[in-house]
């Protein structure tokens, strides 16, 4: 790649990091009133290259990139892959009474994956392993809570009541994944641990009474436990008659992918402290004090499946459907009723000419997608939230010393979240992902 392209990519990185730092200084991580429900806002778990194709998580596989959600795809790795993603988000929040703009940003994911059997060693030794095996370690945010909302109500018997709602925190998943391929069938499993803490505060002011006072509520809870999912992918190779009638694989294949998990039992720990502040006497009166208590909790079953047509080093096109039974969600520390969800998405990628020597832009990966789905939470009118949008992205290949191939991946989401009757968010979500590849991991050197 030319020095000019190196300068462009480095400059883009610096500008993105600067914008991200500015956003975090000016705003909390997020300001989404809906995040007070459930575990907060469910975050997209897909890495940038999958996200840009509309979240084709069931079938995505690549020799240089990680697909976190379907562990069977890890068997396709041909190079050690270190991936890190940065996220930024702009949202315009609208209600019948007004609107506001919110910027937020955070670390999106960090991952280290590698093939157990080095492909270069296999080629030099002229010995091929019966199976392909890939392994991955990753840390990803799972949910995010962040809101700061003030409401004002006038009642004839009490007068003016002002309430302030604040919340912060979130949850994370640490994942250890393995994927094994034998012939055309790949199977895999992700084993992991979910953890995190969520803080919720509410202040209700009664300023119109003769003795002004405020009720202050502190609700904190944390969750932790083991999580898992399993996946499969099957490559249906498409062949053509060549070389005197012999059928040879021409690089085209149809990928069938499925992954999922059953209900997962975890633990929640919660505490409550409610007290009343009397402004006349300037003292506190405890209303409720529940010390830290352990409760049972449950995360829902989920299944996702899809189809993808892949023409090697040319293009891919796919469709994906995901269903999660959030009606089975339980949290003894903060009981709530949630609804089942689904998402349908489609998208693809095109590479004009992956081995072009005279045009760098022809080697770039161009991605596009779209999605529509529901969220487990509902608005104040009991109507389930929806989320839909389109995705765009570009994958910039970077050739490092020793011929190593790495990538800078971008993904942009232009979407709408919420309900028509309640709060609605028009948002732009941006992900900048870096993939550093090295095919010399586990390389067996020979000395004469």
C-alpha positions in Angstrom: 0.0 0.0 0.0 1.3 3.5 -0.8 2.5 5.9 1.8 -0.4 8.2 0.9 -2.9 5.6 2.0 -0.9 4.9 5.2 -1.1 8.6 6.0 -4.8 8.8 5.3 -5.6 5.8 7.6 -3.4 7.1 10.4 -5.0 10.5 10.2 -8.5 9.0 10.2 -7.6 7.0 13.4 -6.3 10.1 15.2 -9.4 12.1 14.2 -11.7 9.3 15.4 -9.9 8.9 18.7 -10.0 12.7 19.3 -13.8 12.8 18.5 -14.4 9.9 20.8 -12.4 11.5 23.7 -14.3 14.8 23.2 -17.7 13.0 23.3 -16.8 11.1 26.5 -15.8 14.4 28.2 -19.0 16.2 27.2 -21.5 13.5 27.8 -22.0 10.3 29.9 -21.4 7.0 28.1 -25.0 7.2 26.9 -28.2 9.0 27.8 -31.0 6.6 26.9 -34.1 6.7 29.1 -35.0 3.1 27.9 -31.8 1.8 29.5 -33.5 2.0 32.9 -35.4 -1.2 31.8 -34.1 -4.7 32.0 -30.3 -5.0 31.9 -30.1 -1.8 29.9 -29.5 -1.3 26.2 -28.4 -4.5 24.5 -25.2 -3.8 22.6 -24.4 -5.2 19.2 -22.0 -8.1 19.7 -20.8 -8.2 16.1 -17.3 -7.0 15.1 -17.1 -4.2 12.6 -16.8 -6.4 9.4 -19.9 -8.4 10.3 -21.8 -5.4 11.5 -21.3 -3.6 8.2 -23.0 -6.5 6.4 -26.2 -6.1 8.4 -25.1 -8.5 11.2 -24.9 -11.8 9.2 -23.6 -13.5 12.3 -24.8 -17.1 11.6 -22.8 -17.6 8.4 -20.0 -15.1 8.4 -16.5 -16.7 8.2 -13.2 -15.4 7.1 -9.5 -16.5 7.2 -8.4 -13.1 8.7 -11.4 -12.0 10.9 -13.3 -13.3 13.9 -17.0 -13.9 14.0 -17.7 -13.9 17.7 -21.3 -15.1 17.8 -21.0 -18.3 15.8 -17.9 -20.1 17.2 -18.0 -22.7 14.3 -16.6 -19.9 12.1 -13.3 -19.9 14.1 -12.2 -23.0 12.2 -11.9 -20.8 9.0 -9.0 -18.8 10.6 -5.7 -19.1 8.7 -3.8 -16.4 10.7 -3.6 -15.2 14.3 -5.9 -12.3 14.6 -5.8 -9.5 17.2 -8.9 -7.3 16.9 -10.0 -4.2 18.7 -13.0 -2.0 18.0 -13.9 1.6 19.0 -17.5 2.7 19.0 -19.2 6.1 18.8 -22.8 7.0 18.6 -24.9 10.1 17.8 -28.6 10.0 18.7 -31.4 12.5 18.3 -34.0 11.7 21.1 -37.5 12.9 20.3 -40.8 13.0 22.3 -44.0 14.9 22.0 -42.6 17.6 24.3 -39.2 18.2 22.7 -35.9 16.7 21.5 -32.2 16.5 22.4 -28.9 15.3 20.9 -26.6 12.9 22.6 -23.1 11.8 21.7 -21.5 8.7 23.3 -18.5 6.4 22.8 -16.7 3.5 24.3 -14.5 0.5 23.6 -16.5 -2.0 21.5 -14.5 -5.2 21.7 -11.1 -6.8 22.1 -10.2 -10.2 20.8 -7.3 -12.6 20.2 -7.8 -15.6 18.0 -5.5 -18.1 16.2 -5.5 -21.4 14.3 -4.1 -24.2 16.4 -2.4 -25.8 13.4 -0.3 -23.3 11.4 -1.1 -23.5 7.7 2.4 -22.5 6.6 3.9 -25.4 8.6 1.4 -27.8 7.0 2.3 -26.6 3.5 6.1 -26.9 4.1 5.8 -30.3 5.7 3.4 -31.5 3.0 1.2 -32.9 5.8 -2.4 -31.8 6.2 -4.3 -32.1 9.4 -7.5 -34.0 9.4 -9.3 -31.1 11.1 -9.0 -27.3 11.2 -9.1 -25.8 14.7 -9.4 -22.2 15.7 -9.5 -20.7 19.2 -10.5 -17.2 20.4 -10.4 -15.1 23.6 -12.6 -12.0 23.7 -14.0 -9.3 26.0 -17.1 -7.5 24.9 -19.6 -5.1 26.5 -23.1 -6.8 26.6 -25.4 -4.1 28.0 -25.1 -0.4 28.8 -27.1 1.7 31.3 -27.0 5.5 31.2 -29.8 8.0 31.7 -30.5 11.3 33.4 -34.1 12.3 33.1 -36.2 14.9 34.9 -40.0 15.1 35.0 -42.3 17.6 36.5 -45.9 16.9 37.6 -48.6 19.2 39.1 -51.2 17.6 41.4 -54.0 19.4 43.2 -53.6 17.7 46.5 -49.8 17.9 46.7 -48.7 20.6 44.3 -45.5 20.6 42.3 -43.6 17.3 42.1 -40.3 17.1 40.4 -38.5 13.7 39.9 -34.9 13.0 38.8 -34.0 9.6 37.4 -30.3 8.6 37.0 -28.7 5.4 36.1 -25.3 4.1 35.1 -23.3 0.9 34.7 -23.5 -2.1 32.4 -22.5 -5.7 31.9 -19.6 -7.5 30.1 -18.9 -10.9 28.7 -15.5 -12.7 28.6 -15.6 -15.4 26.0 -13.4 -18.5 25.2 -14.3 -19.9 21.9 -13.3 -23.0 19.9 -14.3 -24.1 16.4 -13.3 -27.3 14.6 -13.9 -28.2 10.9 -13.9 -31.7 9.4 -14.3 -31.8 5.7 -17.2 -29.4 5.0 -18.8 -29.4 8.5 -17.7 -26.9 11.3 -18.8 -27.1 14.9 -17.9 -24.8 17.8 -18.7 -23.6 21.3 -18.3 -20.4 23.2 -17.8 -20.7 27.0 -17.8 -17.5 29.0 -18.6 -15.4 32.1 -21.0 -12.5 32.3 -20.5 -9.8 35.0 -21.3 -6.2 35.7 -23.0 -3.8 38.1 -25.9 -1.4 37.5 -26.8 1.6 39.7 -30.2 3.3 39.7 -31.1 6.4 41.6 -34.4 8.4 41.9 -35.1 11.7 43.7 -38.7 12.9 44.2 -39.0 16.5 45.4 -42.2 17.8 47.1 -41.3 21.5 47.2 -44.9 22.8 47.4 -45.7 21.3 50.8 -45.4 23.4 54.0 -42.6 21.1 55.1 -40.5 20.6 51.9 -38.9 17.2 51.6 -37.5 14.7 49.1 -37.7 10.9 48.8 -34.4 9.4 47.7 -34.2 5.9 46.3 -30.9 3.9 45.6 -31.3 0.6 43.8 -28.0 -1.3 43.0 -27.6 -4.8 41.6 -25.0 -6.8 39.9 -25.1 -10.1 37.9 -22.5 -12.8 37.3 -22.5 -16.3 36.0 -21.4 -18.7 33.2 -22.8 -18.3 29.7 -22.4 -20.4 26.6 -23.6 -21.0 23.0 -22.9 -23.6 20.3 -22.8 -23.3 16.6 -22.5 -25.1 13.3 -21.6 -24.1 9.7 -21.8 -26.3 6.7 -20.1 -25.4 3.4 -22.0 -26.7 0.4 -19.4 -26.6 -2.3 -20.6 -25.6 -5.8 -18.7 -27.4 -8.6 -18.4 -27.1 -12.4 -17.2 -29.5 -15.1 -13.6 -28.7 -16.0 -10.5 -30.5 -17.1 -11.9 -33.3 -19.3 -15.1 -33.6 -17.5 -13.7 -33.8 -14.0 -15.6 -31.6 -11.5 -13.5 -29.1 -9.6 -14.3 -26.7 -6.9 -14.3 -23.2 -8.3 -14.4 -21.2 -5.1 -18.2 -20.8 -4.9 -20.1 -22.2 -1.9 -23.3 -21.9 0.0 -22.8 -21.5 3.7 -25.5 -22.7 6.1 -25.1 -21.5 9.7 -26.9 -21.9 13.0 -26.0 -21.0 16.5 -27.8 -20.7 19.8 -28.2 -21.5 23.5 -30.9 -22.6 26.0 -31.9 -20.6 29.1 -28.9 -19.8 31.2 -29.1 -19.6 35.0 -26.9 -16.9 36.6 -26.9 -15.0 39.9 -28.0 -11.4 40.8 -27.0 -9.5 43.9 -29.1 -6.4 44.9 -29.4 -3.8 47.6 -31.9 -1.1 48.3 -31.6 2.1 50.4 -34.6 4.4 50.5 -34.7 7.5 52.8 -36.5 10.8 53.2 -34.7 14.1 53.4 -36.5 16.8 55.4 -35.2 20.2 54.3 -36.7 22.0 57.3 -34.9 19.9 59.9 -32.0 19.1 57.5 -32.1 15.4 58.4 -32.6 11.9 56.9 -35.2 9.3 57.8 -34.6 5.8 56.5 -37.7 4.3 54.8 -36.2 1.0 53.6 -32.8 -0.7 53.9 -32.3 -4.0 52.2 -28.6 -5.2 52.5 -26.8 -7.0 49.7 -28.9 -10.1 48.9 -28.3 -12.9 46.4 -31.2 -13.7 44.0 -31.7 -16.2 41.2 -31.6 -14.8 37.6 -32.0 -16.2 34.1 -30.9 -15.1 30.7 -33.0 -16.2 27.7 -32.6 -18.9 25.1 -31.6 -17.7 21.6 -31.3 -19.2 18.2 -30.0 -17.7 15.0 -29.7 -19.1 11.5 -28.8 -18.0 8.0 -27.7 -18.6 4.4 -24.8 -17.1 2.6 -23.5 -17.4 -1.0 -19.8 -16.8 -1.2 -17.6 -16.5 -4.3 -14.1 -16.5 -2.9 -12.2 -13.2 -3.1 -15.1 -11.7 -5.1 -18.3 -11.2 -3.1 -20.7 -12.7 -0.6 -24.4 -12.2 0.0 -26.5 -13.5 2.8 -29.6 -13.4 5.0 -30.0 -14.0 8.8 -32.8 -14.5 11.3 -32.5 -14.4 15.1 -35.0 -15.1 17.8 -34.6 -14.7 21.6 -37.1 -15.7 24.3 -36.8 -12.7 26.6 -40.1 -13.6 28.2 -38.1 -16.2 30.1 -35.8 -13.5 31.6 -35.6 -13.5 35.4 -33.9 -11.1 37.8 -34.8 -11.5 41.5 -33.0 -8.3 42.3 -35.2 -6.3 39.9 -38.2 -8.3 38.7 -39.5 -7.2 35.2 -41.5 -8.6 32.4 -39.9 -8.6 29.0 -41.0 -9.7 25.6 -39.6 -12.2 23.0 -37.6 -10.6 20.2 -36.6 -11.3 16.6 -34.3 -9.7 14.0 -34.1 -10.3 10.3 -31.2 -8.9 8.3 -29.5 -9.2 5.0 -26.3 -7.9 3.4 -23.2 -8.6 1.6 -19.6 -7.7 0.6 -17.9 -7.1 -2.7 -14.1 -7.0 -3.6 -13.6 -5.5 -7.1 -10.2 -7.2 -7.6 -8.5 -8.5 -4.4 -5.0 -9.0 -6.1 -4.9 -5.7 -8.0 -1.4 -4.2 -8.2 -2.2 -0.8 -9.8 -5.4 0.2 -7.9 -5.6 0.0 -4.2 -9.3 0.9 -4.2 -10.0 -2.3 -6.1 -8.7 -4.4 -3.2 -10.9 -2.7 -0.7 -13.9 -4.6 0.8 -17.2 -2.7 0.3 -20.0 -3.8 2.6 -23.7 -3.0 2.9 -26.7 -4.4 4.8 -30.1 -3.8 6.5 -32.0 -5.1 9.5 -35.3 -4.9 11.2 -36.1 -6.3 14.7 -37.8 -5.9 18.1 -36.4 -5.1 21.5 -37.5 -7.0 24.7 -38.6 -3.7 26.4 -41.8 -1.7 26.0 -42.7 2.0 26.3 -45.1 3.6 28.8 -48.0 2.6 26.5 -47.0 -1.1 26.7 -45.9 -1.1 23.1 -42.8 -3.2 22.3 -39.8 -1.2 21.0 -38.5 -1.7 17.5 -35.1 -1.2 15.9 -34.3 -1.0 12.2 -31.8 0.6 9.9 -29.2 0.2 7.2 -25.5 -0.5 7.5 -22.5 0.5 5.4 -18.8 -0.2 5.8 -15.4 -0.5 4.2 -12.5 -2.9 4.9 -9.1 -1.4 4.1 -6.4 -4.1 3.7 -2.9 -3.2 4.9 0.1 -5.3 3.8 2.7 -5.3 6.6 6.3 -6.5 6.5 6.8 -10.2 5.6 3.7 -10.0 3.5 1.3 -10.1 6.5 -2.2 -8.9 5.7 -4.1 -6.8 8.2 -7.2 -4.6 8.0 -8.9 -1.4 9.2 -12.6 -1.9 9.1 -15.4 0.7 9.4 -19.1 0.2 10.0 -21.9 2.8 10.0 -25.4 2.2 11.2 -28.2 4.6 10.3 -31.2 3.5 12.3 -34.4 4.3 14.3 -35.2 2.9 17.7 -38.2 3.2 20.0 -41.9 3.6 19.2 -44.0 6.1 17.3 -46.1 7.0 20.4 -43.2 7.2 23.0 -39.6 8.2 22.9 -37.9 7.7 19.6 -34.2 7.7 18.7 -32.8 8.5 15.3 -29.2 7.5 15.5 -25.9 7.0 13.7 -23.6 4.3 15.2 -20.0 4.2 14.1 -17.4 1.4 14.7 -13.7 1.6 13.8 -12.1 -1.9 14.0 -8.4 -2.8 13.7 -7.4 -6.3 12.8 -3.7 -7.2 13.1 -2.9 -10.6 11.5 0.2 -12.8 11.9 0.5 -16.2 10.2 3.7 -17.2 12.0 2.0 -18.2 15.3 2.8 -21.9 16.1 5.1 -21.9 13.0 7.5 -24.9 13.3 10.9 -23.9 12.1 13.3 -26.5 10.8 17.1 -26.3 11.0 19.5 -28.2 8.9 
